[in-house]
Each structure stands twice: as structure tokens, then as C-alpha cells.
Amino acid sequence: MKKIILASTSPRRKELLGKIITEFQIVKPNYDESIETKEFSYKLIENIAENKGLSVLNNINFPAIIISADTIVIYKNKILGKPKDFNEAKLMLMQLNGKTHKVVTAICVINNENNKKIIKSETSEVTFNELKEEQIENYIKQYKPYDKAGSYGIQELPAGFIKELQGDYDNIVLAEKILKEIENKEGENNG
């Protein structure tokens, strides 16, 4: 049985993977994921997810499946990265206030025995309610979302922030589909 490696130190990714796999190891990726361009493309986010996985692949010397991912927030086809400070976080959230934006997660799964990779993306659309400036400021003060794309984590938003969500809440379905696809391919190769 191959070991499952999560190429991430994110508590949220650990929690999500724990919903579908009981045993896995965490290895921090050694990859600079800063985005030089602010123009969105699926290739860009999929490359980031893949490169995170590849940075871990080089340090594994036993049979393993490596899972890596990246999530970005897009508004008007521009990427909203991680805010530097309170003011930048507020600016981003005010921009999303009352509007619909996209959240894209790319997941890469690598089998290190045969170097086969599966990379997929999933897009969700999130619409914020019309929020008061005070609500946004209180959220930032309480949760300090400086490590989150678009200045927020959907799982921690207070009630009333989201008006509508189209797509998967946490994209865990995508990870399940990819792992099943790998299991099926391995079954075919062994059968």
C-alpha cells in the first residue's frame, strides 16, 4: 500500500483530506507560489498545484501518492492574492461586497512509482451579501485572513456574509474523484 502524502501545511487542507483518507503524512512543499501575473488562467493555478507536488516528489524515496493543491479568488478575471495587511484585506473584501466572484481550486495527484499525474480544477461562484463596512472590519480583526487568497476563508465567514454559492463548498469532491481515478488506473495496470 502506497503512503499518501499531503504537500501542504494548511490546517484546512489537512482537515479536508482527513474527510476522505484516514492515514496520510504531511510534507511542506518547497515552492514559491507567489503569482507574478494578476491575470487569471487555469494553466497558472494548475502549474502552482503541480509544482508544489513536484517539490515534494524529489524528497520521497518510498512508494507514495502525493496530493497538492492551490486555491485562488478571481474577480473580473483578476486574481486577488493574499493581503499584506488590514487595509489591503479590507480593500479586497469591499471590492467583493455585494458581488459575485469565482473561487478556483486546482488539485494535482502524483504517483511517484510511475510519475503519472492527474491535475484538475474546479470553479465555484460565491456571491456576497451587501455588507456593512463594520462587518468587514470585524471579520478581519477577528480572523486575520492575511494568509488567505481574496482575504477570506469560506469556512470561517460569519453567518450572513454569503448570499449564494454555486459549486462545491470545499472542493473535497474533486479530490475524491481524482483518487478514485488513480485507484481505477492502478487496478487496470495490475489486472
Sequence and secondary structure as in RCSB ss.txt:
>XXXX:A:sequence
MKKIILASTSPRRKELLGKIITEFQIVKPNYDESIETKEFSYKLIENIAENKGLSVLNNINFPAIIISADTIVIY
KNKILGKPKDFNEAKLMLMQLNGKTHKVVTAICVINNENNKKIIKSETSEVTFNELKEEQIENYIKQYKPYDKAG
SYGIQELPAGFIKELQGDYDNIVLAEKILKEIENKEGENNG
>XXXX:A:secstr
  EEEE    HHHHHHHHTT S  EE         S  B  HHHHHHHHHHHHHHHHTT  SSEEEEEEEEEEEE
TTEEE   SSHHHHHHHHHHHTT EEEEEEEEEEEETTTTEEEEEEEEEEEEE    HHHHHHHHHHH  TTSGG
G  GGG  TTSEEEEES SS HHHHHHHHHHHHHHHHHHH 
